């Protein structure tokens, strides 16, 4: 989704702005950044490649726990 940041930049200076990006799918994602001021505007688009972290899980075992009598560590 869209996010907006208001940043004050003095003339002739630069400011770093950190923007968290949380991918919701794997593959290539286009990220567009737009900056605006009273006198200029700039837009840049970069493609980010998202890969899965870790290893694939092919098997899952379900375990049912009865905690009605309390939980004890064995």
N, C-alpha and C positions, 0 to 999 in steps of 0.2 A: 504494500500500500504506500501511499504518499506520506512523507514526513516533511516538516518544515523546520528550519533552524534560522534564527535571527542572530547574525554575527556582525559585530562592529569591527571594521578593519580601518586602520589609519592609513592615510595616503602613503604610497610607496612601501607598504608593509605587507606581510603575508600571515595568514592564520591557518592552522591545521584544524579540521573539523572531522571528528571520528563518527562514523555512521555504522551502527551494527546492521549486518545483513544476515537474516535467518532464512536460508533456503528451505522451501517446502517440497521440493522434488529434486531428483537427480538429473544430471545432464547439463546442458548449456542454458544459462539464464542471462538475459540482457538487463543491465543495470544502467539507468539514465540519471545523470546528475545535472541539475540546472542551477546556475547562479544568476542573480539579477541585482542590479543597482539602479540608481536614477538615470545613469548615462549609458549603461551597457548591459548585455545579457550574453551568457555563454552556456551551451549545452554540450555534454559529452556522454557518449554511450559506450560501455565496455561490456564484453561478454565474459562471464565467469563460468568456469567448468566445475560442477559439483560432483564429487565422487563419494561413495559410501565409505564410512569409517568402520574399521573392524573387519570381521569375517562373517560370511553368510551363516544363518542358523537354519538348518534343515529339519531338526527334530526338537520337539517340545514335550515335556513331561508335566502333566497336571498333578498337583498334590493338594489334597484337601486337609486342612488343619482344623482341629477342634480346640478352640481356645476358651471354652466355657468354664473349665476348671483352672484357668490361668495359664500363663506361658512359662515354661521352664527350659533352660538351656542345658542340653545333655552333652 
